[in-house]
Amino acid sequence: MDKALAIAALGGTNAAAAKAIGISVQAVGQAPAKLPPRIADRYLAAIARRELPFDRLRQLGVSLGDVGEESAEG
């Protein structure tokens, strides 16, 4: 996965991506341009939480932690 594309999907900045993933801005900056699978999975999960409907994630058994239904839907 391309880091620049993943960051764009999560708001376009390292800070927005870091917040979505739950890591530091420095960790986003230090990640390689081509994300290894274990790191790419974190970006993909954050993108899925942002883009997939809350009910669909619930059907898939995804735990959304502290993400509320209102924020996940809208």
N, C-alpha and C positions, 0 to 999 in steps of 0.2 A: 504494500500500500504506500502511496506517495504521501509524505507528511504534509506537503503544501496543500494538496487536495483535501486531506482530512481536516486540516486547520480551517480551510475555507468553508467546509461543511458545518463546522462548529462555531462559526461566527466571524472568521476571517483574521483573528488575532491570536497570538500565543496566549494572552490572558484569557480570552473567551474559551479557547480549547482547554486550557488548564482547569478552569472552573467547571466546565462540562465533564471533564474526566476525573477531577478530584486529585490533581497533582499540581506541583509548583510550576510557575511560569518558566523557571530555570530548567526543569525536567523536560518541558516541551522544547525549549530551545536547544537542549543537548541531544535530543533524539536524532538519529540519523535521517537523512532525506528519504531513504527507503526503509520504512518501519519493519522491524522483525515481527514475526507472527504474534508473539505474546504481547507486544506493545500495540500492534495494529488491532488486536482484539479489543483492547480498551477503547480505542478510538471508535471502532465499529459499534461497540455497545452504546457509547454516548450518542452516536449518530442515530442508532435505532431508537433510543429513548426519546430523542428529539423528533424523529420523523414518523415513527410508527404510531398508530392510534393506541391509546391507553388500553382499550378493551382487547385489542389484538395481542398486545404484550402480555396482558393478564391471561389470555387463552393459552399462550405459549408457556406459561408458568414462570415468567420473568418477574423476579423480585425488583421492585422499583425503589426499595428503601424509603428514603424520606421524600421522594418525588410525589407530590400530591396529584390527584386526578385532574385538578384544574390546570396545573402547570404542564402536565403531560399532554393535555388535550389542546392547549392553546397557545 
